Amino acid sequence: MATYVIAVLCNVHADSEREFNEWYETEHIPELLGLPGFLSVKRLVLNDLQISTDDSHSQDHFRHLALIDFETDDLAATLAAVRNLDGAQAANFLVPGQLMASLYRDPTAHVAP
C-alpha cells in the first residue's frame, strides 16, 4: 500500500484563531481520521524566531501547517473522499487566497502500477 502526506499551509484571520483551532481539533481532525487509510494529523504553527535573520520575506510565510498521513491503493478515490469533506466552515476562518494544499509521496516506496 502506498503512503502519502498532504501538506496544508494556510493563514487564519487574527480574530478567528481560537475558533479555527477549536474547529480543526474537534471537527476537522476527527473527520479526516474517519476516512479509510488516514493515519495521523500533525499541526504546527510558525515560530516567531526564524532561521533567516533577513526578515524581508517574513510576510510571505504561512502561519499554519498540517501534515496529514494516509495510505491507500486507490489514490483517486481517496482524494475524492477528501474533496467531499465539508470545508464550508473553514472559509469563515481562512484569509482568502492564503491556503495551499500539496500531496507528497514517499520516493523510496516501490509500488506496483
C-alpha positions, 0 to 999 in steps of 0.5 A: 500500500502506498503512503502519502502526506498532504501538506496544508499551509494556510493563514487564519484571520487574527480574530478567528484563531481560537475558533479555527483551532477549536474547529480543526481539533474537534471537527476537522481532525476527527473527520479526516481520521474517519476516512479509510487509510488516514493515519495521523494529523500533525499541526504546527504553527510558525515560530516567531524566531526564524532561521533567516535573520533577513526578515524581508520575506517574513510576510510571505510565510504561512502561519499554519501547517498540517501534515496529514498521513494516509495510505491507500491503493486507490489514490483517486478515490481517496482524494475524492473522499477528501474533496467531499469533506465539508470545508464550508466552515473553514472559509469563515476562518481562512484569509482568502487566497492564503491556503495551499494544499500539496500531496507528497509521496514517499520516493523510496516506496516501490509500488506496483502500477 
